[in-house]
């Protein structure tokens, strides 16, 4: 092993002295020379190669400065002689001060590959000055000391040396700034990771992110910002960041939790999930699709895009929702365009690997000419169309139920029962109390609504009524006894109807209207007496006897 000032080593093979190498790895590769009389030596900091680099980064400069100038010594290297029998002298590396003291200089750098000297300071910090001490080097050893002295007293060299010395003085500050920056980057990574976890939590639980008011002075700021503050109470990474944001509450600021950042996090997570699903689908030999449209709460037509595939390793079947798209036009042609765009975006080869498609029975889906299924089969005949069996079963049962008058009356009564009980909080409370009394240790149920879109709604509504029948009867009885009979409302209507008609007339007489309102107040107050309610109860009994017992619960 050889030792010298600078990075010195040994090679097991011989390379040409000036072999052209890639710029990105040139500095890391070794440069060798070989003669018949001396060993093979290398220097990684050969100055003849430094000037060939372009776009020098601060990190590259730090590495070169740390290695220092190339300074081989006589005990391990014999400096070659030229035609004049002159050679470079090791003593030129040192410098004699005014008091005759010798010090090791750091300005000269010797190139073994070219047998030339370069100025290390000028190469590092005077690269814009294109002279021989930077690019070509100096190899005329006659009067070499005089040439060195002339260069050292030149303006260009003095500027480069001042930059070199100044850099060494401020290097600890630069290191501190670099370490601070690395620490900030590490903290930011931790903050973003915690924000991603919060976003995943809210997404899994289908919770809204934003709040109506999101200032730090507000008590409720929305799920996202409130969770961020909660996490900051236990996170050493998030705590100082949130504390700093609170101190700047009244100033405009960009931060990781500003109003746009949750959307960006959602989009990034969505892209990552869709990418994983897309890769899983592409790894499968075949896949099928299921599309359906529906109105959302904002009355926009939304198209759900579901893909079904089999994992080729485990054999497990997966059905995943990969897109929800707004489609104001739902013709077969438009749905075909949306289908192709989605497949192209996910890189799904539907023309060769799509083997099945399932939709409802709408004409734009199952149409033999312009339906989505027929347009897909024109390109891929192997994509077999299957009308959703659950949808067909729902339609069949709905038609069967609708064909019988008694059945329609029964489910119509269930819908009326839902409106009668669920539209009043006090009636819902009565229904719960009767369930607790008569069905102890059982789950409290709610009356279900009957809808025509799903047959299962019929089943749910009927099951709840049958399983809580006694509670339903008790609720109806207490409604009849406490909410007042229908004849009570008839009395009120008889009193208020004339006044309502006058208030809606074109030639409204304000004096007459005021007079009638005052009279109505007197009539209503008169009917709020014990004698009036007793008389009303007698009228109800007479009405029930005349009508029979069928409608007694509604009187």
PyMOL commands that set and color helices and strands:
alter all, ss='L'
color gray80, all
select helices_A, chain A and resi 23-26+47-50+58-67+90-93+120-125+144-152+155-204+223-232+236-247+261-283+332-345+350-353+363-366+372-379+389-402+405-422+425-438+455-467+469-482+486-503+510-526+530-547+552-554
alter helices_A, ss='H'
color red, helices_A
select strands_A, chain A and resi 8-9+32-33+41-43+94-96+102-104+108-111+116-119+287-295+301-310+317-326+354-359+384-387
alter strands_A, ss='S'
color yellow, strands_A
deselect
rebuild
show_as cartoon
